[in-house]
């Protein structure tokens, strides 16, 4: 592993722990505040989850950038190829489903609820987003693996 | 692009891991360079030339 990457991993773990502690404190504060009638329970939950989501994504982005600038140039090229070709491939597959969703027969489909058992519009939107992310990640992994296998 | 990295490394009896350490890259990257399946950037090519104390054009050549 390249120099400095262990430090990133350690800092990331510390960051995840810090976020978890903040979430627990925030959730406890939100529960107390809602029990005393200071805020509505849903609003408090939204504030805690939104804060957690922003912190987690900011940490993930920082981790990705810190990792990318420390790996060597060949490893970076592998990630660039994986992002472009794999990510684009995943998007193309997802695009087929998006276009199919515009057909009248798609309106009659009964889709399983994959998002916490919910079937509301936000849950379906999140399911679609997660599905597209999964396709892009599969493409990313395939191209990343191919890139290195082709250069052995 | 062809290169003489493997020969130069063998002449010095260096392992891929050792060369990788000198270059500040992974062993996999050294392997990809040696097999000619990855062309280095100019900064890395200059670093390789410095380490082997040879001009770039004597290490790398066009196909």
Backbone of each chain as ProteinMPNN parsed JSONL, in Angstrom:
{"seq_chain_A": "XXXXXXXXXXXXXXXXXXXXXXXXXXXXXXXXXXXXXXXXXXXXXXXXXXXXXXXXXXXXXXXXXXXXXXXXXXXXXXXXXXXXXXXXXXXXXXXXXXXXXXXXXXXXXXXXXXXXXXXXXXXXXXXXXXXXXXXXXXXXXXXXXXXXXXXX", "coords_chain_A": {"N_chain_A": [[0.848, -1.198, 0.0], [0.523, 2.223, -0.832], [2.525, 4.957, 0.466], [1.141, 6.838, 3.152], [-1.435, 6.045, 2.766], [-2.373, 4.409, 4.797], [-2.657, 6.216, 6.824], [-4.772, 7.73, 5.879], [-6.79, 5.818, 5.965], [-6.909, 5.377, 8.737], [-7.65, 7.924, 9.629], [-10.107, 8.083, 8.379], [-11.565, 6.066, 9.658], [-11.584, 7.164, 12.201], [-13.061, 9.433, 11.633], [-15.524, 8.296, 10.877], [-16.271, 7.142, 13.303], [-16.477, 9.484, 14.819], [-18.63, 10.717, 13.518], [-20.619, 8.853, 14.072], [-20.794, 9.127, 16.865], [-21.629, 11.784, 16.993], [-24.102, 11.529, 15.745], [-25.488, 9.888, 17.534], [-25.53, 11.586, 19.789], [-26.906, 13.738, 18.661], [-29.321, 12.467, 17.979], [-30.244, 11.752, 20.505], [-30.577, 14.279, 21.623], [-32.53, 15.236, 19.905], [-34.674, 13.511, 20.444], [-35.174, 14.135, 23.129], [-35.845, 16.839, 22.849], [-38.127, 16.654, 21.251], [-39.801, 15.205, 22.904], [-40.295, 17.032, 24.905], [-41.754, 18.759, 23.54], [-40.587, 20.782, 22.111], [-39.7, 20.621, 19.502], [-41.028, 19.122, 16.464], [-41.28, 15.564, 16.117], [-40.723, 14.364, 13.59], [-39.442, 16.457, 12.251], [-37.18, 16.778, 13.811], [-35.949, 14.309, 13.43], [-35.448, 14.459, 10.702], [-33.571, 16.542, 10.667], [-31.423, 15.387, 12.061], [-30.805, 13.13, 10.476], [-30.275, 14.381, 8.02], [-28.019, 15.907, 8.668], [-26.242, 13.841, 9.335], [-26.124, 12.533, 6.852], [-24.966, 14.491, 5.174], [-22.49, 14.862, 6.439], [-21.427, 12.26, 6.217], [-21.244, 11.937, 3.42], [-19.523, 14.034, 2.801], [-17.244, 13.19, 4.136], [-16.769, 10.826, 2.749], [-16.212, 11.826, 0.199], [-13.922, 13.32, 0.741], [-12.218, 11.259, 1.554], [-12.041, 9.812, -0.835], [-10.776, 11.684, -2.533], [-8.387, 12.166, -1.129], [-7.283, 9.621, -1.226], [-6.998, 9.264, -3.976], [-5.06, 11.2, -4.694], [-2.826, 10.182, -3.536], [-2.217, 7.64, -4.481], [-0.283, 5.789, -6.967], [0.575, 6.771, -10.384], [-0.277, 4.858, -12.299], [-2.214, 3.395, -10.965], [-3.998, 5.443, -10.614], [-4.717, 5.962, -13.245], [-6.049, 3.588, -13.767], [-8.31, 3.905, -12.164], [-9.419, 6.155, -13.382], [-10.058, 5.151, -15.924], [-11.843, 3.195, -15.122], [-13.837, 4.754, -13.992], [-14.747, 6.289, -16.196], [-15.26, 4.427, -18.437], [-16.426, 2.17, -17.144], [-18.309, 3.384, -15.43], [-19.797, 4.814, -17.323], [-20.746, 2.703, -18.851], [-22.38, 1.415, -16.985], [-24.238, 3.463, -16.602], [-25.351, 3.499, -19.152], [-26.656, 1.031, -19.256], [-28.475, 1.446, -17.186], [-29.829, 3.543, -18.348], [-31.354, 2.299, -20.309], [-33.334, 1.074, -18.786], [-34.518, 3.351, -17.725], [-35.612, 4.535, -20.011], [-37.356, 2.504, -20.752], [-39.099, 2.708, -18.65], [-40.744, 4.747, -19.391], [-42.693, 3.713, -20.982], [-46.127, 2.672, -21.654], [-46.752, 0.111, -20.653], [-44.997, -0.159, -18.557], [-46.121, 1.348, -16.62], [-47.999, -0.266, -15.542], [-46.649, -2.076, -14.098], [-45.918, -3.862, -11.119], [-43.812, -3.085, -8.786], [-41.415, -4.474, -6.532], [-40.994, -3.346, -3.16], [-38.087, -1.951, -2.271], [-36.945, -0.257, -0.526], [-36.748, 0.056, 2.588], [-39.187, -1.183, 2.843], [-41.062, 0.57, 1.924], [-43.427, 2.188, -0.341], [-43.767, 4.651, -1.409], [-43.432, 7.699, -3.46], [-40.854, 8.914, -2.935], [-39.416, 6.776, -1.915], [-39.361, 5.046, -4.118], [-37.918, 6.67, -5.882], [-35.473, 6.769, -4.551], [-34.841, 4.067, -4.663], [-34.475, 3.744, -7.397], [-32.265, 5.441, -7.768], [-30.328, 4.166, -6.198], [-30.216, 1.762, -7.559], [-29.161, 2.599, -10.03], [-26.69, 3.557, -9.166], [-25.62, 1.155, -8.293], [-25.371, -0.268, -10.702], [-23.48, 1.343, -11.988], [-21.35, 1.041, -10.259], [-20.84, -1.683, -10.515], [-20.013, -1.761, -13.177], [-17.765, -0.132, -12.9], [-16.127, -1.685, -11.213], [-15.705, -3.938, -12.825], [-14.326, -2.864, -15.076], [-12.115, -1.75, -13.806], [-10.861, -4.05, -12.763], [-10.379, -5.395, -15.181], [-8.588, -3.579, -16.359], [-6.247, -3.801, -14.816], [-5.75, -6.548, -15.071], [-5.195, -6.728, -17.786], [-2.747, -5.594, -17.847], [-0.896, -7.138, -16.635]], "CA_chain_A": [[0.0, 0.0, 0.0], [1.348, 3.426, -0.959], [2.722, 5.725, 1.699], [0.107, 7.802, 3.481], [-2.786, 5.496, 2.639], [-2.795, 3.909, 6.116], [-3.08, 7.399, 7.591], [-6.118, 8.077, 5.393], [-7.714, 4.818, 6.506], [-7.071, 5.633, 10.174], [-8.44, 9.156, 9.775], [-11.474, 7.779, 7.95], [-12.218, 5.33, 10.748], [-11.827, 8.141, 13.271], [-14.155, 10.278, 11.16], [-16.776, 7.524, 10.961], [-16.603, 7.057, 14.729], [-16.915, 10.817, 15.252], [-19.978, 10.929, 12.971], [-21.55, 8.004, 14.84], [-20.988, 9.758, 18.183], [-22.445, 12.981, 16.761], [-25.47, 11.085, 15.431], [-26.106, 9.429, 18.792], [-25.803, 12.785, 20.6], [-27.962, 14.481, 17.971], [-30.583, 11.729, 18.098], [-30.693, 11.875, 21.9], [-31.055, 15.655, 21.794], [-33.776, 15.365, 19.142], [-35.717, 12.789, 21.188], [-35.487, 14.946, 24.313], [-36.524, 18.073, 22.414], [-39.479, 16.344, 20.762], [-40.616, 14.789, 24.059], [-40.67, 18.245, 25.64], [-42.612, 19.551, 22.673], [-39.841, 21.914, 21.535], [-39.715, 20.422, 18.044], [-41.79, 17.939, 16.056], [-40.416, 14.392, 16.018], [-40.274, 14.187, 12.199], [-38.491, 17.531, 11.916], [-35.938, 16.474, 14.529], [-35.339, 13.165, 12.739], [-34.933, 14.969, 9.42], [-32.358, 17.331, 10.932], [-30.332, 14.469, 12.444], [-30.425, 12.306, 9.31], [-29.67, 15.257, 7.014], [-26.662, 16.222, 9.136], [-25.445, 12.632, 9.195], [-25.918, 12.263, 5.425], [-24.008, 15.466, 4.634], [-21.177, 14.548, 7.013], [-20.936, 11.005, 5.645], [-20.856, 12.134, 2.022], [-18.332, 14.902, 2.801], [-16.128, 12.33, 4.54], [-16.507, 9.904, 1.632], [-15.573, 12.593, -0.874], [-12.56, 13.632, 1.199], [-11.475, 9.999, 1.511], [-11.779, 9.504, -2.244], [-9.787, 12.63, -3.068], [-7.106, 11.914, -0.444], [-6.783, 8.344, -1.763], [-6.636, 9.454, -5.387], [-3.823, 11.979, -4.864], [-1.681, 9.471, -2.955], [-1.869, 6.417, -5.217], [0.625, 6.124, -8.066], [-0.116, 7.207, -11.608], [-0.943, 3.747, -12.991], [-3.435, 3.12, -10.198], [-4.92, 6.549, -10.914], [-5.238, 5.718, -14.605], [-7.025, 2.491, -13.674], [-9.555, 4.472, -11.63], [-10.01, 7.045, -14.404], [-10.674, 4.289, -16.944], [-13.001, 2.54, -14.497], [-14.903, 5.754, -13.824], [-15.328, 6.665, -17.483], [-15.831, 3.324, -19.215], [-17.312, 1.367, -16.3], [-19.432, 4.211, -15.002], [-20.638, 5.093, -18.499], [-21.418, 1.437, -19.198], [-23.462, 1.252, -16.009], [-25.264, 4.468, -16.925], [-26.028, 3.081, -20.384], [-27.602, -0.045, -18.888], [-29.541, 2.103, -16.426], [-30.594, 4.357, -19.286], [-32.341, 1.426, -20.965], [-34.464, 0.925, -17.852], [-35.189, 4.656, -17.608], [-36.429, 4.701, -21.223], [-38.449, 1.521, -20.656], [-40.063, 3.173, -17.642], [-41.662, 5.71, -20.003], [-43.703, 3.016, -21.785], [-47.387, 2.447, -20.92], [-46.773, -1.167, -19.916], [-44.227, -0.009, -17.312], [-47.007, 1.965, -15.617], [-48.804, -1.328, -14.921], [-45.751, -2.957, -13.333], [-45.928, -3.755, -9.663], [-42.426, -3.297, -8.382], [-41.234, -4.734, -5.1], [-40.474, -2.213, -2.397], [-36.739, -2.305, -1.813], [-36.423, 0.803, 0.331], [-37.357, 0.036, 3.912], [-40.56, -1.657, 2.725], [-41.977, 1.662, 1.554], [-43.782, 2.238, -1.763], [-44.096, 6.037, -1.762], [-42.56, 8.206, -4.545], [-39.465, 9.143, -2.5], [-38.774, 5.461, -1.786], [-39.092, 4.554, -5.471], [-36.834, 7.495, -6.438], [-34.231, 6.303, -3.914], [-34.555, 2.731, -5.195], [-33.911, 3.959, -8.735], [-30.92, 6.023, -7.636], [-29.434, 3.108, -5.689], [-30.051, 0.802, -8.661], [-28.229, 3.184, -11.003], [-25.37, 3.555, -8.524], [-25.127, -0.235, -8.273], [-24.936, -0.601, -12.07], [-22.238, 2.069, -12.255], [-20.286, 0.429, -9.444], [-20.496, -2.976, -11.134], [-19.205, -1.406, -14.348], [-16.495, 0.39, -12.387], [-15.334, -2.82, -10.728], [-15.325, -4.789, -13.96], [-13.29, -2.199, -15.879], [-10.902, -1.625, -12.964], [-10.227, -5.367, -12.754], [-9.87, -5.653, -16.531], [-7.435, -2.692, -16.608], [-5.053, -4.377, -14.201], [-5.475, -7.872, -15.664], [-4.61, -6.515, -19.11], [-1.375, -5.053, -17.706], [-0.072, -8.039, -15.814]], "C_chain_A": [[0.886, 1.252, 0.0], [1.419, 4.195, 0.361], [1.565, 6.695, 1.921], [-1.287, 7.227, 3.417], [-3.292, 4.943, 3.977], [-3.318, 5.061, 6.968], [-4.508, 7.807, 7.185], [-7.145, 7.114, 5.976], [-7.995, 5.077, 7.985], [-7.926, 6.87, 10.406], [-9.897, 8.924, 9.387], [-12.237, 7.051, 9.047], [-12.555, 6.271, 11.891], [-13.009, 9.039, 12.894], [-15.507, 9.587, 11.262], [-17.229, 7.411, 12.411], [-17.146, 8.391, 15.236], [-18.34, 11.099, 14.77], [-21.0, 10.119, 13.77], [-21.847, 8.614, 16.21], [-21.903, 10.979, 18.039], [-23.902, 12.606, 16.506], [-26.2, 10.645, 16.705], [-26.478, 10.625, 19.668], [-26.957, 13.58, 19.987], [-29.312, 13.811, 18.121], [-31.139, 11.855, 19.517], [-31.269, 13.266, 22.155], [-32.392, 15.845, 21.099], [-34.94, 14.688, 19.88], [-36.156, 13.602, 22.403], [-36.299, 16.182, 23.929], [-37.943, 17.775, 21.95], [-40.391, 15.905, 21.906], [-41.094, 15.982, 24.867], [-41.5, 19.202, 24.788], [-41.922, 20.745, 22.044], [-39.802, 21.837, 20.01], [-40.581, 19.204, 17.732], [-40.823, 16.779, 15.832], [-39.857, 14.212, 14.602], [-39.228, 15.22, 11.805], [-37.143, 17.261, 12.581], [-35.196, 15.336, 13.838], [-34.706, 13.603, 11.419], [-33.619, 15.721, 9.632], [-31.178, 16.414, 11.247], [-29.853, 13.678, 11.224], [-29.756, 13.163, 8.234], [-28.233, 15.6, 7.401], [-25.738, 15.02, 8.943], [-25.113, 12.376, 7.719], [-24.867, 13.199, 4.836], [-22.6, 15.156, 5.144], [-20.583, 13.284, 6.383], [-20.461, 11.194, 4.206], [-19.627, 13.021, 1.919], [-17.097, 14.072, 3.158], [-15.748, 11.378, 3.402], [-15.762, 10.61, 0.503], [-14.127, 12.907, -0.505], [-11.677, 12.382, 1.112], [-11.077, 9.664, 0.072], [-10.695, 10.397, -2.827], [-8.411, 12.358, -2.458], [-6.462, 10.634, -0.971], [-6.227, 8.552, -3.164], [-5.313, 10.201, -5.545], [-2.602, 11.238, -4.313], [-1.292, 8.2, -3.715], [-0.981, 6.787, -6.4], [-0.154, 6.31, -9.372], [-0.836, 6.074, -12.339], [-2.263, 3.408, -12.284], [-4.485, 4.19, -10.469], [-5.536, 6.368, -12.297], [-6.295, 4.613, -14.592], [-8.365, 3.028, -13.166], [-10.234, 5.397, -12.645], [-10.728, 6.217, -15.469], [-11.936, 3.639, -16.381], [-14.158, 3.513, -14.374], [-15.566, 6.054, -15.164], [-16.024, 5.492, -18.178], [-16.81, 2.491, -18.386], [-18.547, 2.137, -15.874], [-20.374, 4.507, -16.159], [-21.408, 3.851, -18.925], [-22.603, 1.191, -18.276], [-24.598, 2.219, -16.273], [-26.058, 4.063, -18.16], [-27.047, 1.983, -20.098], [-28.783, 0.551, -18.127], [-30.439, 2.93, -17.328], [-31.659, 3.553, -20.007], [-33.579, 1.294, -20.075], [-35.237, 2.236, -17.709], [-36.105, 4.876, -18.815], [-37.623, 3.741, -21.183], [-39.523, 1.975, -19.679], [-41.077, 4.158, -18.221], [-42.769, 5.031, -20.808], [-44.973, 2.761, -20.968], [-47.387, 1.149, -20.112], [-45.999, -1.071, -18.599], [-45.108, 0.568, -16.203], [-47.829, 0.906, -14.891], [-47.963, -2.284, -14.087], [-45.94, -2.757, -11.83], [-44.535, -4.1, -9.176], [-42.338, -3.602, -6.892], [-40.662, -3.497, -4.408], [-39.13, -2.61, -1.798], [-36.213, -1.317, -0.77], [-37.2, 0.832, 1.638], [-38.832, -0.377, 3.843], [-41.557, -0.609, 2.295], [-42.259, 1.643, 0.051], [-44.184, 3.649, -2.183], [-43.115, 6.555, -2.826], [-41.104, 8.393, -4.126], [-38.714, 7.814, -2.394], [-38.439, 4.891, -3.16], [-37.949, 5.335, -6.122], [-35.494, 7.023, -5.864], [-33.84, 4.929, -4.437], [-33.908, 2.849, -6.578], [-32.486, 4.483, -8.666], [-29.924, 4.969, -7.165], [-29.171, 2.072, -6.787], [-29.043, 1.307, -9.686], [-26.809, 3.214, -10.446], [-24.762, 2.154, -8.549], [-24.613, -0.629, -9.657], [-23.605, 0.071, -12.396], [-21.068, 1.454, -11.484], [-19.859, -0.923, -10.007], [-19.599, -2.728, -12.346], [-17.815, -0.944, -13.935], [-15.575, -0.768, -11.978], [-14.836, -3.693, -11.857], [-14.18, -4.154, -14.748], [-11.999, -2.041, -15.082], [-10.132, -2.961, -12.954], [-9.618, -5.7, -14.097], [-8.602, -4.845, -16.788], [-6.159, -3.309, -16.039], [-4.711, -5.747, -14.79], [-4.787, -7.733, -17.019], [-3.173, -6.027, -19.029], [-0.496, -5.905, -16.81], [1.143, -8.526, -16.589]], "O_chain_A": [[1.869, 1.328, 0.736], [0.544, 4.11, 1.223], [1.071, 7.302, 0.971], [-2.23, 7.821, 3.939], [-4.488, 4.998, 4.262], [-4.278, 4.915, 7.725], [-5.331, 8.174, 8.024], [-8.218, 7.52, 6.421], [-9.138, 5.011, 8.438], [-8.81, 6.876, 11.262], [-10.808, 9.493, 9.989], [-13.392, 7.364, 9.335], [-13.636, 6.207, 12.477], [-13.849, 9.362, 13.734], [-16.501, 10.186, 11.672], [-18.412, 7.563, 12.717], [-18.129, 8.439, 15.975], [-19.156, 11.648, 15.51], [-22.082, 10.602, 14.102], [-22.992, 8.621, 16.663], [-22.818, 11.187, 18.835], [-24.82, 13.273, 16.984], [-27.364, 10.981, 16.922], [-27.578, 10.689, 20.218], [-27.86, 14.034, 20.69], [-30.323, 14.471, 18.357], [-32.34, 12.038, 19.711], [-32.301, 13.418, 22.809], [-33.281, 16.521, 21.616], [-36.048, 15.223, 19.932], [-37.349, 13.742, 22.674], [-37.289, 16.528, 24.575], [-38.861, 18.549, 22.221], [-41.59, 16.185, 21.899], [-42.178, 15.947, 25.45], [-41.893, 20.283, 25.227], [-42.584, 21.629, 21.5], [-39.862, 22.856, 19.321], [-40.84, 18.367, 18.597], [-39.685, 16.984, 15.408], [-38.669, 13.942, 14.43], [-38.256, 14.908, 11.117], [-36.092, 17.488, 11.982], [-33.976, 15.382, 13.679], [-33.602, 13.189, 11.064], [-32.67, 15.552, 8.866], [-30.068, 16.633, 10.761], [-28.653, 13.569, 10.973], [-28.788, 12.732, 7.607], [-27.337, 15.585, 6.557], [-24.615, 15.151, 8.458], [-23.977, 12.046, 7.376], [-23.986, 12.766, 4.094], [-21.636, 15.184, 4.379], [-19.397, 13.239, 6.056], [-19.412, 10.68, 3.817], [-18.776, 12.803, 1.057], [-16.036, 14.234, 2.555], [-14.569, 11.155, 3.127], [-14.814, 10.073, -0.071], [-13.222, 12.777, -1.329], [-10.536, 12.446, 0.655], [-9.938, 9.285, -0.202], [-9.802, 9.924, -3.531], [-7.403, 12.321, -3.163], [-5.245, 10.569, -1.143], [-5.138, 8.083, -3.496], [-4.525, 9.874, -6.432], [-1.467, 11.625, -4.592], [-0.157, 7.737, -3.603], [-0.924, 7.951, -6.798], [-1.354, 6.047, -9.452], [-1.89, 6.297, -12.935], [-3.285, 3.168, -12.927], [-5.681, 3.91, -10.545], [-6.73, 6.595, -12.491], [-7.297, 4.684, -15.303], [-9.423, 2.655, -13.672], [-11.46, 5.421, -12.755], [-11.85, 6.531, -15.867], [-12.959, 3.542, -17.06], [-15.312, 3.158, -14.616], [-16.792, 6.072, -15.266], [-17.218, 5.551, -18.47], [-17.893, 2.145, -18.86], [-19.671, 1.638, -15.94], [-21.595, 4.458, -16.006], [-22.574, 3.932, -19.311], [-23.686, 0.81, -18.721], [-25.771, 1.857, -16.183], [-27.273, 4.253, -18.221], [-28.158, 1.999, -20.627], [-29.938, 0.212, -18.384], [-31.648, 3.015, -17.114], [-32.744, 4.062, -20.285], [-34.713, 1.388, -20.544], [-36.462, 2.231, -17.588], [-37.233, 5.345, -18.667], [-38.745, 4.108, -21.531], [-40.704, 1.671, -19.849], [-42.134, 4.387, -17.634], [-43.69, 5.703, -21.272], [-44.915, 2.646, -19.744], [-47.952, 1.091, -19.02], [-46.29, -1.793, -17.646], [-44.885, 0.321, -15.018], [-48.3, 1.13, -13.776], [-48.493, -3.191, -13.446], [-46.098, -1.636, -11.347], [-44.136, -5.265, -9.159], [-43.095, -3.054, -6.091], [-39.937, -2.708, -5.014], [-39.049, -3.485, -0.936], [-35.145, -1.531, -0.198], [-38.191, 1.551, 1.769], [-39.632, 0.031, 4.684], [-42.763, -0.856, 2.295], [-41.449, 1.153, -0.736], [-44.862, 3.828, -3.195], [-42.084, 5.928, -3.07], [-40.202, 8.061, -4.896], [-37.534, 7.728, -2.736], [-37.366, 4.319, -3.354], [-37.116, 4.76, -6.821], [-34.508, 6.892, -6.589], [-32.658, 4.648, -4.634], [-32.938, 2.16, -6.891], [-31.609, 4.035, -9.405], [-28.807, 4.89, -7.676], [-28.056, 1.571, -6.929], [-28.185, 0.558, -10.154], [-25.846, 2.934, -11.159], [-23.567, 1.979, -8.789], [-23.554, -1.245, -9.78], [-22.718, -0.537, -12.996], [-19.95, 1.36, -11.992], [-18.679, -1.272, -9.986], [-18.572, -3.383, -12.524], [-16.815, -1.32, -14.547], [-14.403, -0.813, -12.353], [-13.687, -4.137, -11.853], [-13.187, -4.815, -15.053], [-10.908, -2.184, -15.634], [-8.912, -2.987, -13.117], [-8.502, -6.214, -14.177], [-7.646, -5.359, -17.369], [-5.121, -3.335, -16.701], [-3.54, -6.074, -14.986], [-3.904, -8.521, -17.359], [-2.454, -6.043, -20.028], [0.522, -5.444, -16.294], [1.948, -9.291, -16.058]]}, "seq_chain_B": "XXXXXXXXXXXXXXXXXXXXXXXXXXXXXXXXXXXXXXXXXXXXXXXXXXXXXXXXXXXXXXX", "coords_chain_B": {"N_chain_B": [[4.896, 1.423, -26.854], [8.296, 0.518, -26.426], [10.523, -0.73, -23.862], [13.555, -0.888, -21.836], [13.462, -1.636, -19.262], [13.26, -4.021, -17.726], [15.61, -5.374, -18.338], [17.545, -3.531, -17.481], [16.965, -3.449, -14.787], [17.484, -6.098, -14.078], [20.214, -6.203, -14.555], [21.154, -4.797, -12.416], [20.426, -6.374, -10.425], [18.061, -5.972, -9.032], [14.957, -6.255, -7.334], [11.505, -6.239, -8.419], [9.985, -5.052, -6.484], [11.861, -3.533, -5.121], [12.657, -1.666, -7.049], [10.208, -0.457, -7.392], [9.911, 0.781, -4.938], [11.996, 2.631, -5.05], [11.051, 4.242, -7.092], [8.712, 5.125, -6.061], [6.273, 3.968, -6.584], [3.744, 1.36, -7.042], [4.428, -2.237, -6.919], [2.987, -3.549, -8.829], [2.663, -1.579, -10.718], [5.285, -1.268, -11.649], [5.583, -3.761, -12.828], [3.646, -3.561, -14.862], [4.818, -1.555, -16.348], [7.21, -2.79, -17.175], [6.289, -4.868, -18.782], [5.476, -3.45, -20.883], [2.918, -2.649, -21.146], [1.938, -0.47, -19.997], [2.469, 2.889, -20.382], [4.709, 5.212, -19.021], [4.18, 8.423, -17.373], [5.64, 11.611, -18.299], [7.04, 12.784, -16.038], [7.469, 10.439, -14.486], [8.942, 8.918, -16.253], [11.267, 10.457, -16.46], [12.158, 10.179, -13.86], [12.72, 7.468, -13.782], [14.786, 7.412, -15.634], [16.677, 8.92, -14.268], [17.185, 7.295, -12.046], [18.318, 5.014, -13.217], [20.439, 6.233, -14.362], [20.615, 6.995, -17.054], [19.948, 8.323, -20.35], [16.561, 9.169, -21.27], [15.795, 8.316, -23.852], [17.393, 6.126, -24.273], [16.306, 4.233, -22.752], [13.576, 4.064, -23.265], [11.789, 3.364, -26.258], [10.213, 3.903, -29.479], [7.582, 1.835, -30.845]], "CA_chain_B": [[6.273, 1.854, -26.595], [9.158, -0.517, -25.834], [11.487, -0.205, -22.888], [14.587, -1.831, -21.373], [13.4, -1.608, -17.793], [13.5, -5.334, -17.131], [17.043, -5.653, -18.51], [18.291, -2.624, -16.595], [16.713, -3.881, -13.394], [18.181, -7.372, -13.891], [21.652, -5.893, -14.488], [21.454, -4.302, -11.062], [19.938, -7.403, -9.504], [17.012, -5.379, -8.2], [13.634, -6.865, -7.461], [10.476, -5.258, -8.835], [9.569, -4.325, -5.28], [12.892, -2.533, -4.805], [12.531, -0.587, -8.033], [8.953, 0.24, -7.08], [10.179, 1.647, -3.787], [12.833, 3.75, -5.521], [10.235, 5.11, -7.951], [7.542, 5.6, -5.322], [5.047, 3.405, -7.184], [3.497, -0.004, -6.574], [5.096, -3.286, -7.689], [2.119, -3.82, -9.986], [2.947, -0.553, -11.73], [6.577, -1.627, -12.25], [5.314, -4.903, -13.705], [2.93, -3.061, -16.047], [5.806, -0.813, -17.147], [8.164, -3.74, -17.764], [5.647, -5.643, -19.85], [5.172, -2.515, -21.967], [1.464, -2.457, -21.265], [1.614, 0.85, -19.444], [3.496, 3.892, -20.683], [4.764, 6.152, -17.894], [4.089, 9.862, -17.641], [6.98, 12.196, -18.444], [7.754, 12.853, -14.753], [7.92, 9.11, -14.059], [10.002, 8.505, -17.194], [12.485, 11.172, -16.043], [12.596, 9.579, -12.6], [13.314, 6.18, -14.155], [16.074, 7.72, -16.275], [17.599, 9.373, -13.206], [17.554, 6.145, -11.212], [19.23, 4.144, -13.983], [21.524, 7.103, -14.839], [20.684, 6.891, -18.513], [18.965, 9.197, -20.991], [15.244, 8.55, -21.484], [15.702, 7.656, -25.159], [18.094, 4.842, -24.272], [15.468, 3.28, -21.985], [12.294, 3.935, -23.983], [11.83, 3.561, -27.708], [8.913, 3.721, -30.13], [7.357, 0.477, -31.384]], "C_chain_B": [[7.072, 0.714, -25.942], [10.072, 0.11, -24.778], [12.439, -1.32, -22.438], [14.592, -1.942, -19.857], [13.787, -2.943, -17.161], [14.994, -5.684, -17.187], [17.861, -4.817, -17.534], [18.15, -3.038, -15.13], [17.49, -5.169, -13.096], [19.693, -7.15, -13.761], [22.076, -5.451, -13.091], [21.003, -5.276, -9.974], [18.908, -6.835, -8.508], [15.726, -6.175, -8.381], [12.657, -5.786, -7.945], [10.063, -4.401, -7.646], [10.568, -3.225, -4.933], [12.797, -1.344, -5.762], [11.268, 0.236, -7.753], [9.156, 1.219, -5.923], [11.0, 2.869, -4.21], [12.009, 4.761, -6.322], [9.028, 5.703, -7.216], [6.244, 5.156, -5.961], [4.844, 1.99, -6.644], [4.26, -1.021, -7.447], [4.292, -3.61, -8.948], [2.394, -2.818, -11.113], [4.274, -0.851, -12.426], [6.383, -2.783, -13.228], [4.628, -4.45, -15.001], [3.876, -2.287, -16.955], [6.723, -1.785, -17.888], [7.553, -4.535, -18.915], [5.265, -4.753, -21.032], [3.692, -2.255, -22.131], [1.004, -1.169, -20.61], [2.778, 1.788, -19.74], [3.512, 4.93, -19.564], [4.538, 7.596, -18.337], [5.517, 10.388, -17.797], [7.706, 12.299, -17.099], [8.273, 11.488, -14.292], [9.048, 8.609, -14.966], [11.327, 9.176, -16.822], [13.049, 10.557, -14.761], [13.296, 8.243, -12.875], [14.705, 6.416, -14.752], [17.107, 8.133, -15.235], [18.107, 8.19, -12.385], [18.536, 5.228, -11.934], [20.406, 4.925, -14.594], [21.734, 6.957, -16.346], [19.686, 7.873, -19.112], [17.653, 8.44, -21.27], [15.215, 7.733, -22.779], [16.483, 6.347, -25.215], [17.311, 3.785, -23.466], [14.168, 3.012, -22.738], [12.485, 4.164, -25.477], [10.442, 3.297, -28.293], [8.811, 2.301, -30.676], [7.951, 0.354, -32.789]], "O_chain_B": [[6.589, 0.041, -25.032], [10.351, 1.309, -24.802], [12.176, -2.508, -22.627], [15.601, -2.299, -19.249], [14.542, -2.99, -16.189], [15.563, -6.211, -16.231], [18.751, -5.325, -16.852], [19.103, -2.978, -14.352], [18.073, -5.323, -12.023], [20.365, -7.814, -12.971], [23.198, -5.699, -12.652], [21.175, -5.033, -8.78], [18.898, -7.175, -7.324], [15.454, -6.701, -9.461], [12.946, -4.591, -7.888], [9.824, -3.2, -7.773], [10.188, -2.133, -4.511], [12.847, -0.185, -5.35], [11.271, 1.462, -7.866], [8.638, 2.335, -5.935], [10.732, 3.992, -3.783], [12.235, 5.968, -6.243], [8.406, 6.655, -7.686], [5.236, 5.86, -5.899], [5.669, 1.484, -5.883], [4.678, -0.707, -8.562], [4.859, -3.907, -10.0], [2.361, -3.162, -12.294], [4.386, -0.706, -13.643], [6.948, -2.783, -14.322], [4.983, -4.897, -16.092], [3.76, -2.348, -18.179], [6.98, -1.622, -19.081], [8.226, -4.835, -19.901], [4.79, -5.241, -22.057], [3.26, -1.703, -23.143], [-0.176, -0.819, -20.661], [3.925, 1.508, -19.39], [2.468, 5.467, -19.195], [4.686, 7.938, -19.51], [6.481, 9.698, -17.467], [8.88, 11.937, -17.018], [9.383, 11.388, -13.77], [9.987, 7.959, -14.504], [12.382, 8.543, -16.864], [14.263, 10.432, -14.601], [14.327, 7.932, -12.277], [15.666, 5.719, -14.424], [18.271, 7.741, -15.315], [19.293, 8.095, -12.07], [19.479, 4.724, -11.325], [21.262, 4.345, -15.262], [22.855, 6.817, -16.836], [18.695, 8.222, -18.471], [17.655, 7.227, -21.478], [14.69, 6.62, -22.816], [16.259, 5.538, -26.115], [17.63, 2.597, -23.508], [13.72, 1.87, -22.833], [13.241, 5.039, -25.899], [9.62, 2.587, -27.713], [9.822, 1.65, -30.937], [7.864, -0.708, -33.406]]}, "name": "protein", "num_of_chains": 2, "seq": "XXXXXXXXXXXXXXXXXXXXXXXXXXXXXXXXXXXXXXXXXXXXXXXXXXXXXXXXXXXXXXXXXXXXXXXXXXXXXXXXXXXXXXXXXXXXXXXXXXXXXXXXXXXXXXXXXXXXXXXXXXXXXXXXXXXXXXXXXXXXXXXXXXXXXXXXXXXXXXXXXXXXXXXXXXXXXXXXXXXXXXXXXXXXXXXXXXXXXXXXXXXXXXXXXXXXXXX"}
